[in-house]
């Protein structure tokens, strides 16, 4: 039996929004093994200037990412969608090993197989140093609460 990750393409507005929130929740778990299961075994990524192929490489990449990006909190927002593709914009806050805070802004383009697994991910990301008092993402580590504002409501 094939792995499936609903909602499945073709996407509607509602299913695309659900897919984006599911991805946000997964990434906020900071569990590389769990997150990698949302991608095809041969998934291909470009993340900034790094190229990543396959689930094993995804797990390694995410493990390294969350070791560096401490207290990571992410918000994703649907930008556009078609039958099997979704475009998102996102922002996340984190601090480095010295306690310096950053807000990282980016866009991602996703392509899904028929089982709802992401087969391609292209991410462009920029990091902005911020003062701790300028942070906007204050929920406890893990899933963003449903009543926490999204990017548009925060003016991001």
C-alpha positions in Angstrom: 0.0 0.0 0.0 1.3 3.5 -0.9 1.9 6.1 1.7 -0.6 8.9 1.6 -0.6 12.3 3.2 -4.0 13.9 2.9 -5.3 16.3 1.7 -4.5 14.9 -1.8 -4.3 16.8 -5.1 -6.0 18.3 -6.9 -6.2 21.0 -4.3 -9.1 23.3 -3.5 -8.7 26.6 -1.5 -9.7 24.8 1.7 -7.4 21.7 1.1 -4.5 23.9 0.2 -4.9 26.0 3.4 -5.1 22.7 5.4 -1.9 21.4 3.6 0.0 24.6 4.5 -1.1 24.5 8.2 -0.2 20.8 8.4 3.3 21.6 7.1 3.7 24.4 9.6 2.6 22.2 12.4 5.0 19.5 11.4 8.0 21.9 11.1 7.1 23.5 14.4 7.4 20.0 16.0 11.1 20.1 15.1 11.1 16.4 14.7 13.2 15.6 11.5 12.0 12.0 11.3 8.3 13.0 11.4 8.7 15.9 9.1 10.5 13.8 6.5 7.5 11.5 6.1 5.6 14.3 4.4 8.0 14.0 1.5 8.4 11.4 -1.2 11.4 9.0 -0.6 13.1 10.7 -3.6 12.0 14.2 -2.8 14.2 17.0 -4.3 14.8 20.3 -2.5 16.6 23.5 -3.0 16.9 25.3 0.3 18.7 28.6 -0.1 21.8 27.5 -1.9 21.8 23.9 -0.7 20.4 21.0 -2.7 18.9 18.0 -0.8 17.7 14.7 -2.3 15.8 12.0 -0.5 14.4 11.5 3.0 17.6 10.6 4.7 19.2 13.8 3.5 16.1 15.7 4.6 16.4 14.3 8.1 20.1 15.2 8.3 19.4 18.7 7.0 16.6 19.4 9.5 18.5 17.9 12.4 21.4 20.3 11.6 19.0 23.2 11.0 17.2 22.9 14.3 20.5 22.5 16.2 21.6 25.9 14.8 18.2 27.6 14.8 17.2 27.4 18.5 13.7 28.1 19.8 12.4 27.9 16.2 8.8 29.1 15.7 7.3 29.2 12.2 4.2 30.7 10.5 3.3 29.7 6.9 0.6 31.3 4.8 -0.9 30.1 1.5 0.1 32.4 -1.4 -1.3 30.4 -4.4 -2.2 26.9 -5.5 -3.0 24.8 -8.6 -3.9 21.1 -9.0 -0.8 19.7 -7.4 1.3 22.7 -6.5 1.2 25.2 -3.6 3.2 28.4 -3.1 3.6 29.7 0.4 5.2 32.6 2.2 6.6 32.2 5.7 8.4 33.7 8.5 10.1 32.1 11.5 12.0 33.3 14.5 15.0 31.7 16.2 18.2 32.5 18.0 21.7 31.3 17.5 24.0 29.7 20.1 25.0 33.2 21.3 21.3 34.2 22.0 21.1 36.6 18.9 17.6 36.6 17.5 16.6 36.5 13.8 13.4 36.6 11.8 13.8 34.6 8.6 11.4 35.4 5.7 10.9 33.3 2.7 8.8 31.8 -0.1 8.5 28.1 -1.0 7.1 26.4 -4.1 5.9 22.8 -3.5 4.9 20.1 -5.9 3.0 17.0 -4.7 2.6 13.4 -6.1 -0.9 11.8 -6.3 -0.6 10.5 -2.7 -0.2 14.0 -1.3 3.6 13.6 -0.6 5.8 16.6 -1.5 8.1 15.6 -4.3 9.7 19.0 -4.9 10.4 21.9 -2.6 12.1 25.2 -3.6 12.8 27.7 -0.8 14.2 31.2 -0.9 15.0 32.6 2.6 16.5 35.8 4.0 17.5 36.3 7.7 17.0 39.6 9.4 18.7 40.1 12.8 16.1 41.4 15.4 16.2 42.5 19.0 14.6 40.1 21.4 12.0 42.7 22.3 11.0 42.8 18.6 10.0 39.1 18.5 6.3 38.4 17.6 6.2 34.6 17.9 5.8 33.9 21.6 3.8 30.7 21.9 5.3 27.7 23.7 7.6 25.6 21.5 5.5 23.3 19.2 2.3 23.9 17.3 1.2 27.5 16.9 -2.1 28.1 18.8 -5.2 28.5 16.6 -5.8 31.9 18.1 -2.3 33.2 17.4 -2.3 35.7 14.5 -0.9 34.7 11.1 1.5 36.6 8.9 -1.0 39.0 7.4 -2.6 39.8 10.7 0.9 40.5 12.1 1.7 42.8 9.2 4.5 40.5 8.0 
